[in-house]
Amino acid sequence: MKHQSKKLIVLIILVVFLLHDSTSAQEVEDEREFDYIKGSERGPAHWGDIKEEWAACKYGDMQSPIDLSSSRVKVIPKLRPLKIKYKSFNATITNRGHDIAVFWRGDAGSIRMNGTNYYLQQCHWHSPSEHSINGRKYDMELHMVHVSPNKNKILVVAALYKIGQPDPFLSTLEKEIVHMVDEEAERVMGEIDPSEIKMEGKMYYRYIGSLTTPPCTQGVVWILDKKIRTVSKVQVKLLRHAVHDSAEANARPTQPHNQRQIHLHLHGPIPTTTTPKH
């Protein structure tokens, strides 16, 4: 009965979407091993106890997500934008139970940083956001997971969203997501162009952290776009209802900073209205 209710809710969401449209890296794949429920034995507070190889979730000192507090940020002005070169490639969309993810099945482009090319593997969504800025959480967060050629380095590009106009990239996937409610299934999408996500890389936060799901691997380079984007309430509800009940709010709590450096990279002069306090 509960499953049928969720199906009905998502079908209603799809109808609303159609009416609106006519007028306008190496993460755990099996969600059943962990969840996001506060107080659960498989919740975030206990991830590090579930498996020995997940110990970093409990004992790691460079865990993500974190709060990007202005008092901790060091501004790095007048740097070149990120070297982002994405291209269309065949992709699939997958309901992993704990999130909805798009996987590119070949070379969909890369980001170059400090002499290393990080190749795009997949993107997925969290709601509410995992990272916060000065204590404020947002309605959704997108992660684009990249790996180095030998797959021993991980870079994640993230973007934050608040409720407003629909996100154009997510709009192209909604009809497929509707058919994946509570089903750990994969659907072939054909070519998807990741450049449609519109990551410009001109103003961004950067720090070293971890994956935000088990095994919570550390040493991950995080790039968080400073631009706050918009997503509709319908889109957020769709993502939440599609996944398992234990992951409808699939955001890991913020983790300790532990004296890590957080840089705000700016392309051009420092904006007088947005300069974080040192």
Summary of the structure (lengths in Angstrom):
residues: 278
radius of gyration: 18.4
end to end distance: 53.7
largest distance: 57.2
contacts: 876
relative contact order: 0.25
helix: 24%
strand: 34%
